[in-house]
């Protein structure tokens, strides 16, 4: 029998507690004079969520943070794997040091809520959030200040937990920025962009949630899907993606937003510990196709603590050990990133 502790005891426990009332054994009915109280702490189940600078990177039940290891294989999996490259291998597109004069990976920075807001002008203004944005004039740019690639800029307002992302970003002398496109995401929300809109990424998705970050690998576990690229994609997108960037219509090409995972029977016991953390995440959470690019390139943040030799171990993992996943059963609302528990 369970009841609250009121008359017979005072519970002085840091966490919430409940009390279990247990009757004394009836060895001698006459000797039974009192009940015996046993206090059991209330165990509250918590779910760890990826975080950056104290901000959760979307709620725990967001599609980015939902395991896909038990979901069915997509009907077109074999076609997609062949199109991306079954013999091409995984590649960590991040690391320590520099490549071609810039950091290896997609950098991000955090700012306080008092960071001054600046104007941003966009080439694709009709599909960009107008801002203004709290982008410092010295915000790190993918590839470095002289890069001619995607030049992503990612900024987290750590006090308000809002993510700001730019594509093809160029700082201007007056402190403003010029960019190809831009998007703003409330990290406490499941809201997706309007269907058909791009973001700073081709799939219309945020970039930061899919980056492999050293700090999370150092904890021994990545708790989210990883962003990756493929050479050719279809003129289509699937939830949670909002945009596509292709003229190809053949069913063999994967759509933007397609989820993939490492097959359960792939043995990675011979890999270094950090590589094992990444590979386990690919089994549990998988990866989301977010842009056109090199085959099986995983996105991550640059960090001088990365051991590039360890990351190069991933180059031995072929595309043939991956499979496409059907996540449609997780969708609660096509305009929301909230996912049903698998």
C-alpha positions as CSV (number, residue, x, y, z in Angstrom):
1,X,0.0,0.0,0.0
2,X,1.4,3.4,-1.0
3,X,0.5,6.7,0.7
4,X,2.1,10.1,1.2
5,X,4.2,10.7,4.3
6,X,2.2,13.1,6.5
7,X,1.5,12.2,10.1
8,X,4.2,9.6,10.9
9,X,7.3,11.1,9.3
10,X,8.8,14.2,7.7
11,X,10.6,13.6,4.4
12,X,13.8,15.7,4.2
13,X,15.1,14.6,0.8
14,X,16.7,16.8,-1.8
15,X,14.6,15.3,-4.6
16,X,10.9,14.5,-4.6
17,X,10.2,11.3,-2.6
18,X,7.3,8.9,-2.1
19,X,6.8,6.6,0.9
20,X,5.9,3.0,0.8
21,X,4.0,1.6,3.7
22,X,4.8,-2.0,4.6
23,X,3.0,-3.9,7.2
24,X,5.0,-5.9,9.7
25,X,5.0,-9.6,9.2
26,X,2.1,-11.4,11.0
27,X,4.2,-13.8,13.0
28,X,2.3,-12.8,16.1
29,X,-1.0,-11.0,15.6
30,X,-1.0,-9.8,19.2
31,X,2.4,-8.4,18.9
32,X,1.6,-6.3,15.8
33,X,1.3,-2.8,17.1
34,X,2.6,-0.5,14.4
35,X,3.3,-0.1,10.7
36,X,6.9,0.1,9.4
37,X,7.6,3.0,7.0
38,X,10.1,2.6,4.2
39,X,11.1,5.7,2.2
40,X,11.8,5.2,-1.5
41,X,13.2,8.1,-3.7
42,X,11.2,9.0,-6.7
43,X,13.2,8.2,-9.8
44,X,12.6,10.7,-12.5
45,X,13.5,9.5,-16.0
46,X,15.4,12.1,-17.9
47,X,16.4,12.2,-21.6
48,X,19.8,13.7,-22.5
49,X,19.6,16.1,-25.4
50,X,22.4,17.5,-27.5
51,X,23.4,20.9,-26.3
52,X,25.6,23.9,-27.3
53,X,26.5,26.6,-24.8
54,X,23.8,25.5,-22.4
55,X,21.1,25.4,-25.1
56,X,19.4,22.2,-26.1
57,X,19.7,21.6,-29.8
58,X,16.0,21.0,-30.4
59,X,13.8,19.1,-28.0
60,X,14.5,15.4,-27.2
61,X,11.7,14.2,-29.4
62,X,12.8,16.1,-32.4
63,X,13.6,14.0,-35.5
64,X,17.2,15.0,-35.4
65,X,17.5,13.5,-31.9
66,X,15.4,10.3,-32.5
67,X,17.0,6.9,-32.9
68,X,16.3,5.1,-36.2
69,X,18.0,1.7,-35.5
70,X,14.6,-0.1,-35.3
71,X,12.9,1.4,-38.2
72,X,12.3,-0.4,-41.5
73,X,14.6,-0.2,-44.5
74,X,13.4,2.1,-47.3
75,X,12.1,0.2,-50.3
76,X,14.6,2.1,-52.5
77,X,17.6,1.5,-50.3
78,X,19.6,-0.5,-52.7
79,X,19.1,2.0,-55.5
80,X,20.1,4.9,-53.3
81,X,23.3,3.2,-52.1
82,X,24.3,2.4,-55.6
83,X,23.7,5.9,-56.8
84,X,25.8,7.5,-54.0
85,X,28.5,4.8,-54.4
86,X,28.5,1.4,-52.7
87,X,32.3,1.2,-53.1
88,X,32.9,4.8,-52.1
89,X,33.9,5.2,-48.5
90,X,32.9,7.3,-45.5
91,X,34.8,10.6,-45.1
92,X,35.1,12.9,-42.1
93,X,34.9,16.3,-43.6
94,X,36.3,17.9,-40.5
95,X,39.4,17.7,-38.3
96,X,42.2,19.7,-36.8
97,X,44.6,22.0,-38.6
98,X,43.9,23.6,-41.9
99,X,43.2,22.6,-45.5
100,X,43.6,25.1,-48.3
101,X,44.2,27.9,-45.8
102,X,41.1,27.4,-43.7
103,X,39.9,25.2,-40.8
104,X,38.7,21.7,-41.7
105,X,34.9,21.6,-41.2
106,X,32.0,23.9,-40.6
107,X,32.7,26.2,-37.6
108,X,30.2,27.9,-35.3
109,X,30.3,30.5,-32.6
110,X,28.1,31.6,-29.7
111,X,27.2,35.1,-28.7
112,X,25.3,36.7,-25.7
113,X,21.8,38.0,-26.1
114,X,23.3,41.5,-26.0
115,X,25.2,40.9,-29.3
116,X,24.4,43.9,-31.6
117,X,22.1,43.0,-34.5
118,X,23.3,43.8,-38.0
119,X,21.6,43.9,-41.4
120,X,22.0,41.0,-43.8
121,X,21.2,41.3,-47.5
122,X,20.4,38.0,-49.4
123,X,20.6,36.8,-53.0
124,X,17.6,34.5,-52.3
125,X,15.7,37.0,-50.1
126,X,12.3,35.4,-50.9
127,X,13.4,32.2,-49.1
128,X,15.5,33.8,-46.3
129,X,14.6,35.0,-42.9
130,X,15.1,38.8,-43.0
131,X,16.7,39.3,-39.7
132,X,18.6,41.4,-38.5
133,X,21.1,38.8,-37.3
134,X,23.5,39.0,-34.3
135,X,26.5,38.1,-36.5
136,X,29.9,39.5,-35.2
137,X,32.1,41.0,-37.9
138,X,34.7,38.4,-37.1
139,X,32.4,35.4,-37.1
140,X,34.3,32.3,-38.3
141,X,33.5,31.4,-41.9
142,X,33.6,27.9,-43.4
143,X,36.9,27.5,-45.3
144,X,38.3,30.7,-43.8
145,X,37.9,34.4,-44.7
146,X,39.2,33.9,-48.3
147,X,37.3,30.7,-49.1
148,X,35.4,30.4,-52.3
149,X,33.2,27.5,-51.3
150,X,29.9,27.4,-49.3
151,X,31.2,29.9,-46.7
152,X,28.7,29.0,-44.0
153,X,28.4,31.1,-40.9
154,X,26.7,29.6,-37.8
155,X,25.9,31.6,-34.7
156,X,24.0,30.6,-31.6
157,X,22.5,33.2,-29.3
158,X,23.3,31.3,-26.1
159,X,21.0,33.4,-23.9
160,X,17.8,33.1,-26.1
161,X,18.8,29.7,-27.7
162,X,18.3,30.9,-31.2
163,X,20.4,29.6,-34.1
164,X,21.3,31.9,-37.0
165,X,22.8,30.4,-40.2
166,X,24.1,32.0,-43.4
167,X,25.2,30.5,-46.7
168,X,27.9,32.2,-48.9
169,X,28.4,34.8,-46.2
170,X,30.6,37.9,-46.8
171,X,31.3,40.6,-44.1
172,X,30.9,44.2,-45.3
173,X,33.0,47.2,-44.2
174,X,30.0,48.7,-42.3
175,X,29.5,45.6,-40.1
176,X,26.6,44.2,-42.2
177,X,26.8,41.0,-44.1
178,X,26.0,39.9,-47.6
179,X,24.8,36.2,-48.0
180,X,23.2,33.9,-50.5
181,X,20.6,32.8,-48.0
182,X,19.9,32.7,-44.3
183,X,17.7,31.0,-41.8
184,X,16.8,31.5,-38.1
185,X,15.8,28.5,-35.9
186,X,14.4,28.5,-32.4
187,X,16.3,25.7,-30.7
188,X,13.4,25.1,-28.3
189,X,10.9,24.6,-31.1
190,X,10.0,21.8,-33.6
191,X,9.0,24.4,-36.3
192,X,10.2,23.7,-39.8
193,X,10.7,26.2,-42.6
194,X,7.9,26.8,-45.1
195,X,7.8,23.9,-47.5
196,X,9.8,24.7,-50.6
197,X,12.1,27.1,-48.8
198,X,15.9,26.7,-48.7
199,X,17.9,27.6,-45.6
200,X,21.7,27.9,-45.4
201,X,21.6,24.3,-46.6
202,X,20.2,22.8,-49.8
203,X,17.6,20.7,-47.9
204,X,16.1,23.6,-46.1
205,X,17.4,22.2,-42.8
206,X,19.6,23.6,-40.0
207,X,23.3,22.7,-40.2
208,X,24.4,22.9,-36.6
209,X,22.3,20.0,-35.3
210,X,24.0,17.6,-37.7
211,X,27.6,18.5,-37.0
212,X,29.9,16.0,-35.3
213,X,31.5,18.0,-32.4
214,X,34.6,17.0,-30.5
215,X,33.0,17.8,-27.1
216,X,30.2,15.3,-27.6
217,X,32.5,12.6,-29.0
218,X,34.7,13.1,-25.9
219,X,31.7,12.2,-23.7
220,X,31.5,8.8,-25.5
221,X,28.2,9.3,-27.2
222,X,26.6,11.3,-30.0
223,X,22.8,11.7,-29.5
224,X,21.7,13.0,-32.9
225,X,21.7,12.3,-36.6
226,X,24.7,13.5,-38.7
227,X,24.6,15.7,-41.7
228,X,26.1,14.3,-44.9
229,X,26.3,14.9,-48.7
230,X,25.9,12.9,-51.9
231,X,27.0,13.6,-55.4
232,X,23.6,13.4,-57.1
233,X,20.2,13.8,-55.5
234,X,16.6,13.7,-56.8
235,X,14.3,16.7,-57.5
236,X,12.4,15.8,-54.4
237,X,12.6,16.1,-50.6
238,X,11.2,14.0,-47.8
239,X,10.3,15.0,-44.2
240,X,11.9,16.8,-42.4
241,X,13.6,18.4,-45.4
242,X,11.9,21.4,-47.0
243,X,13.8,21.9,-50.2
244,X,15.6,20.1,-53.0
245,X,18.3,21.2,-55.4
246,X,18.4,18.9,-58.5
247,X,16.9,18.5,-61.9
248,X,17.1,14.6,-61.8
249,X,13.9,12.8,-61.5
250,X,14.9,9.1,-61.7
251,X,13.9,7.1,-58.6
252,X,17.4,5.8,-58.2
253,X,18.6,9.1,-56.8
254,X,17.9,9.8,-53.1
255,X,15.7,12.8,-52.2
256,X,16.9,15.5,-49.8
257,X,16.2,14.7,-46.2
258,X,16.6,10.9,-46.8
259,X,17.8,9.1,-43.6
260,X,20.5,6.5,-43.8
261,X,22.1,4.3,-41.1
262,X,25.0,2.0,-40.6
263,X,23.9,-1.6,-40.8
264,X,23.5,-3.3,-37.4
265,X,25.9,-6.1,-38.2
266,X,28.8,-3.9,-39.1
267,X,31.7,-4.7,-36.7
268,X,33.7,-1.6,-35.7
269,X,35.4,-3.2,-32.7
270,X,38.8,-2.7,-34.3
271,X,38.4,1.1,-34.6
272,X,39.8,3.7,-32.2
273,X,37.4,4.8,-29.4
274,X,36.6,8.2,-31.0
275,X,35.8,6.5,-34.4
276,X,33.7,4.0,-32.6
277,X,31.6,6.8,-31.1
278,X,30.9,8.2,-34.5
279,X,30.1,4.8,-36.0
280,X,27.8,3.9,-33.2
281,X,25.9,7.2,-33.8
282,X,25.5,6.2,-37.4
283,X,23.9,2.9,-36.3
284,X,21.6,4.4,-33.7
285,X,20.7,7.9,-35.1
286,X,22.0,7.6,-38.7
287,X,22.6,10.5,-41.0
288,X,20.5,12.9,-43.0
289,X,21.1,13.8,-46.6
290,X,21.3,17.6,-46.6
291,X,23.3,18.8,-49.6
292,X,24.9,17.9,-52.9
293,X,28.6,17.2,-52.5
294,X,31.1,14.4,-52.3
295,X,29.9,10.9,-51.5
296,X,29.4,9.9,-47.9
297,X,31.0,13.1,-46.5
298,X,30.1,13.6,-42.9
299,X,29.9,17.2,-41.6
300,X,31.6,18.3,-38.4
301,X,33.0,21.2,-36.6
302,X,36.8,22.0,-36.7
303,X,38.6,21.5,-33.5
304,X,42.3,21.3,-32.7
305,X,41.7,18.3,-30.4
306,X,40.7,16.1,-33.3
307,X,43.2,13.4,-34.2
308,X,43.1,13.3,-38.0
309,X,44.6,9.9,-38.1
310,X,41.7,8.5,-36.1
311,X,39.2,10.3,-38.3
312,X,40.9,8.8,-41.3
313,X,40.0,5.3,-40.0
314,X,36.5,6.1,-41.2
315,X,37.8,6.1,-44.8
316,X,37.8,2.3,-44.6
317,X,34.0,2.1,-44.2
318,X,32.3,1.5,-47.6
319,X,28.9,2.7,-48.7
320,X,27.7,-0.9,-49.1
321,X,27.4,-1.2,-45.3
322,X,24.8,1.5,-45.1
323,X,21.0,1.3,-45.8
324,X,18.3,3.9,-46.3
325,X,15.7,4.2,-43.6
326,X,12.0,4.8,-43.9
327,X,11.1,7.4,-41.1
328,X,7.6,8.2,-42.3
329,X,6.0,6.4,-39.4
330,X,7.7,8.9,-37.0
331,X,6.0,12.0,-38.6
332,X,3.3,13.6,-36.4
333,X,2.8,16.7,-38.5
334,X,4.5,17.4,-41.9
335,X,5.2,21.0,-40.8
336,X,6.8,20.0,-37.5
337,X,10.1,18.3,-36.6
338,X,8.5,16.5,-33.7
339,X,8.8,12.8,-34.0
340,X,6.8,9.9,-32.6
341,X,8.8,7.5,-30.4
342,X,10.0,4.6,-32.6
